[in-house]
Amino acid sequence: MIVETRGTQVAPHFSFLDDAEARFLEAFALFEKVNSMEPEKRPLEPLVQSVRALHLAIEKGLKHAVAIIDPYLLLVKPERALLVDLRKDLLARPVPSIFCSRIRLETIGIAQTWDTLRSLSPANVDEQMVADFDRALRRLVDTRNRAQHAELLDEVEEVRATIEQVLARFTAVVGAWVPDWLDRLYERNGQLESRLRAIENEVDASWQVLIDNLRADGGFKMSIDFYAVNELENDTVRVVFGGADKANNMLGGGDVPRSLASGLFQSFLTDQQASDRYAERQRLKSLAAPVDAGSKALAPLDEGVISVPSTSAWLSLFLPNVTPHQLHVSATLTQLRVEFPRGSSVKGSVGGRLECTVQKGTACAEAVQVSGTAYFTSEWNVDADLNADPPEPARTQRCLSLELELTVA
């Protein structure tokens, strides 16, 4: 709470940073309370409350940093009429911030605020550390949105791990971009710095747990869906991957330059072309013998290769021989290559490499090999939607089923 003196009057001023401080300490207390319980006894509700408080805390903390650069950058629509009204109000009633004015202002959200801060105020922080925080923050936003607008069901460990990932990179990122916020938090809680460092060490230790269990069990197997999306007149292919199995799963995605895709993965199809190809694949399917992936697999009409240079991956693995059974690991997926050979073979191949996100210690020097089989399952055209905000271009979406095995490289 900042108190400003105007003549003989004292005006209380509750700022972005005041709210960020209060919300973060609330979120951290809830997280620590649940985290101290036995895994099987952890309730979901206080973790959801922690997600909401942490989301708001980071949003307000980042907005404070952007407002120092230029508060008008936070306005969604800085139109002339709004700026004139705002100027008149500030002249009539001087206040310490444009956000204390009586004019209704709509500000940008957490993701746009974070992107704005990073682009306008570069900081000397390890790129992988920032990328890890960015991934965790986007998962936090997604979890918060689902909690606000939908429902969460039996996702205690996933929600807890999302909060943990954000907290693990909080000191490095916030210390670089919003140092005054971090200083205020440390003043309020003298143990906070040590506790955040302990969380960071715990998250980094997850990679060692992964390596040890892969060695002990000989590897993990999982099935995930892989989507390749080609937009009309776009020079990249959007890839998204993940599965429905929460016990053993790998989530991620990114944009691949079209130069790294060929054949099956490169072309954009009109609606008629997609329909014609569907009919031909159904004909070929009726002539083919059953394959391991079941009745979903189709014979691709083209050979093709797509190479994903480097992207983020979020691993969830079930460890039956240790407690807690669920392990969550943030990783970098490199050299991912999906290929269908020339001819009518239903099976394609998959290869790649998982690496520790933030290189610390000997455990992170070891990588995980990703290998397996790809099956082509669907291909369809989606019409453009010019009424969407922002407008959505026409696109071709292809889905593959990947049967993967993780082993120590």
N, C-alpha and C positions, 0 to 999 in steps of 0.2 A: 504494500500500500504506500503510494507516494503522496505526500501532503505538500501542496504548494501554497505559498502565502501571497495574497493579493491585497496590499494595503494592510488593513486590520483583520481581513477575513482569511480563514483557512479552508481551502477547497480540497477535499479528499479526491484522489485520482486512482482508480483501480485499473491497472494497465494489462497489456498482453502478458507481460512477464510475471505479474502477480498471479494471474490465473494459471499460467504455465507451471509455476512453482507449486501452487496448491494442488493442481491436478496430478502432477507427476508424483508427488509424495503420497497422494491417495492411491494411485495406481501401484506404486512400489510396495506399499504396506499390504495391499490386498494380495499381490503376487507372492510376497514372502510368506504370508500366512498360509496360503494354499500350498506353496512349494515345500513347507516344512512338514506337511502331512505325508503319511504313507501313500504311495501312488494309487492304490485301489480305493482309498478313502477321500481322494480329492474331489470337491464339488465343482460343478461347472459355473454356477451363477456368479460367485465372486470373481472368477477369472474373466467372465464377460464384462463385469463391472470394471475390472482392471483394464481391459481392452478399450472400453469407452473413455475412461479417464486418461489413459496413456495417449490415445489418439488425439484427444482434445489438448492435452499438455504439449505434445510435439507440434501440433498445428499452431498453437498460440506462441510457442517459443520461436518457431521459424518465422511467423509473421512479425514478431518483435524485431528479428534481425533484418527482414526486408524493409520494415518501416523505418529503420535507421538509415538505410540507403535512400529510400524515397517512399513515403507512405502511400502516394498515389499509385504505386505499382500494385498495390493490393486490391484496387478497385476492379470489379468485373467489367463494368462499362463506364469508363471515365468520359462521359459525353459532356458537351459544352454546357448544356442546360444544368446538369448536375453540378458541374464545377462552379458555375456562376452562383447557384443557390448556396453551395458550400462556402464560397468566398464571402458572400453577404452575411451568412450566419457567423462565420469566424470573426468578421469585423464587428458585428453587433455584440458578440459574447466571446471574448478571447479565451481560448482553452489550450491545454498543453498538447493536444493531439487532434487531428481531423476526425478521429473516431469518437471523440467526446462531443461532437457537434450534434445538433438536433435534427440534422438532415439524415434521412434513412440511407444507409450505405450497404451495398452488397459486395462482400469480399470474396476473393478466389479461395479455392479449397486447399487442402493440405498438399496434394500432389503437385499442383501448379505452383504453390508457394515454395516447395522444396526445389523444384526445377528452376524457378526464378532465382533463388538464392545461389544455387550452384553455378548458374551461368553468369551472374553479375559479381560474385564474390568468390573467386577461386581460392581454395585453401590447400595448404601443404599437408595433405593426408594421403596415406597409401591408397592407391586406386582400388585395390581389391577390398580394402576395409570399407571404403565408401560404397562399392558395389554390393557388398554384403549387407550393409545397413539399408541400402535402397531396396534390395529384395525383401528384407524383413519388414520394412515399412509398408511396402505394397501388400504384403500378406496381412499385415495389421489392418490396413484400410479395408481390404476385402473381408476380413473377419468382422470388423466393426460394422460394415455395411450389411452383411448377412444377419448380424445380430439386431440391427436396427429395422431392416425391411423384410426379413424372412425369419428363419429359425435355425438354431444350432442343435444338433442331436448327437449326444455321446461322443463329443470331440474334445474331451478334457485335455489329453496329452498334446493334441495338435495345437489347441489354443495356448496352452502353457508354453509350448516350445516356440510359438510365434512371439510371445511376449519376451521370452528369454533371449531370442535372437536379436530383437531390437535393443534390449538392455545391454547385451554383450558388446555392441558397437556404439553405444550411446556416448560414452566418455570421449572416445576419439573424435567422433563426428561433431557432437555438440561443443566439445572443447575447442574445436577449430572454427566453427561458424557462429556459435552463440556462447562465448566464454563467460559473459556476465551472468547468464542463466545458470551455468554449471557452478560458478562461484557461490551464487546465492543458495543453491541446493546443498552444497557442501557445508555452508554456514548453518543451515537449518538442521542438517543431519550429519554429525561428525563421523559416522560409520559408513556413510553412503559410498565414498570413494573406494574403500576397501571391499565393500560388498559388491559393487559393480565390477571390480577387478576379479573377484572370485567367480562371478557369473561368466565373465569373458573367458577365464581359464577353463571353466566347466564346459562351455560350448566348444572351445578349441579341442578339448579332450575327446569329444564325440568322434572325431576322425580316428583317433587311436582305438576307440571301442569298435568302430567299423572294421578297421584293418584286422584287429585281433579275432573278431568273430568270423570274418571271411576266411581267415586261415583255419580256424577251428572247425567250421562247418563245410569248408570246401567251396563256398559260394552261395549267393542268393539268387533265386529265380523270381521273375515278375512279368506280368503282362500289362502293357500300356497301349493306349491309342496315340497315334501320331498323325497330326493334321498338317497339311501343306496347303496354304491359301494363296492363290494368284489373283491379284486385282488387275483390272484392265488398265493398261498403260502405266504399270508400276514396275520399277526396276529391282524390286526385292520380292522374295517369297516369304510369307509369314509362316513360321512353324510353331505349333503348340503341342505339347505332349503331356500325358498323364493317364492315370487309370482310376477305376472305381474302387479297387481294393485298397482300403486304408492301411492294412497291415504291412503290405510290401508295395511301395509305390515310388514313382519318381516324377516330379512335376517340373515343368520349365517351358521355355519358349524363346523366340527371338526372330530377328529379321535376317534373312540370308540373301546376299547379292545374287541376282539372277544368273550371273556368270558362273556360280557354283552349283547350278541346277541344270539338268539336261533331260531331254526326252519327256518321260512321264511326269516329271516334277516341274517342268518349265512352262508348258503351254497353257494358254487361256482358251476356254471353250465357250462357244455360244450355247444357248439353251438347246438348239436343234442338234448341234454336234454332241453334246452330252447325252441326249436321248438316243441318238444313233449308236453311240459307243456302248451305252447301257444294254441295248438290245443285242449287240454283237457279243458282249461279255457274257450275257445270260446264255447265249447259244454255245459259247465255248465251255461255260461251266457245266452244261448238261452233258458234255462229252468227256469231261475230266474226271479222274478218280478222286475220291475224298482225300483231303489233306489234314495235317495235324491241327490246324486252326479251326476245323469244322466247316460247316456249310457257309460261313460268311465269306470265306476266301474266294476271290475272283482272279481269273487269269488277266494280268495287265496286258493291254494291247500294244504297249511300247516298252522298250528298255528304258532305263533311266537311273540317274544318280543325283543325290543331293548331299552336299557336304556342309555341315554346320560348323563354322570355324571355332566359336567359343560362345557359350551361353550359360546362364544360371540354372542350377538344378536343386531341387528340394527333395531329399530322400526321407522316406518313412519306412523303417524296417522292423519286423517282428523278431525278437530274439527269444526263442522258447526256453533257452537254458540259463538265462540270467534275469535278474530283477533290478530295475523295471524292465519289462519285456519290450517296450516300444522305444526305438531309437530314432531321433530326428537329426538330420545332418544337412547343413548347407554346403553345396559343392559347386565347382566349376566343371562343366561338361565341355570337353574339347575333342576335336577330331571325329565328331560323330558323322558317320557316313552310312547312308541307306542306299542300297543298290539292287536293281532288278536286271538280270542279265538278258542278252539278246535271246529271242525265242519265246515260247509260250509257257515257260516255267512259272508255276504259281508262287514258288518260294523266292524271296529275296534275302539279302544278307544285311546284317547290322554290325558295325564296329565303332568303338569310341573309347574315351578315357575320362575318368572322373579324377579330379585333383582337389586337394584341400584348398578352400577359398582363400584363407589367409595363411601364408607360409610361416609356421612357427614350429621350431623343433624338428627332431628326426622323424616323427610320425608323419608330418606333412610332406616329407620327401617321398613317401610311398604313394603310389597312385593305384586306382582301381580300374581294371579292364572291363569294358562293356562289350558283350558279343551276343549274337543271337540271330533270329530269323524274322523276316518281315513278310506280312501277307497283305495284299491289296484288298480292301473291303468295300470301298464306295468312292464315287466321283460324281459331283453334281454342280450345276450352275445356279448362282443366286443373282437375281435381278438387282439393278441399282435402286436405291431408295433415296431420292433427292429431298424428301421431306424430313429425313432424319437429321439430327443435330449432333455432330456435323453430318453432311450428306454421305451416304455409303455408296461407293462405286460398285459396279457389277464385278463379280468374282467367281472363280472356280475353286471349289473346296474338294480336297482329296483326303481320304482317311485310310490309314494303314493300322494293322494290329502288329505290335512288336512283341515277340517272345524273347526276353532278355535274361542273361546270366551275368552276375557281377562276381569277379574274382580278383585277387591281389595281382597287380601287374608284375 
